[in-house]
Amino acid sequence: MSEPSTITFRVADMNCGHCAAAITKAVEAGAPGAKVTADPASKLVSVQHAADVEAIKGLIAAAGYTPSAA
């Protein structure tokens, strides 16, 4: 069985647990089945089981944050 693909973004404006929760909620709502790890300390958001990089980037942006390549 292959490992799930993981997409990682740097989100420089994710500063706290509330930010991480808002991003996680937005991505999970827009990409059902995705597993989201948002770490404000490293400013990284990793998403497993997501097929479309641009769609995930758009979900993070729609939540009010600025994703960039990690």
Buried (B, 14 or more C-beta within 10 A) or exposed (E): EEEEEEBBBBBEEBEEEEBBEBBBBBBBEBBEEBBBEBEBEEBBBBBBBBEEBEEBBBBBEEBEBEBEEE
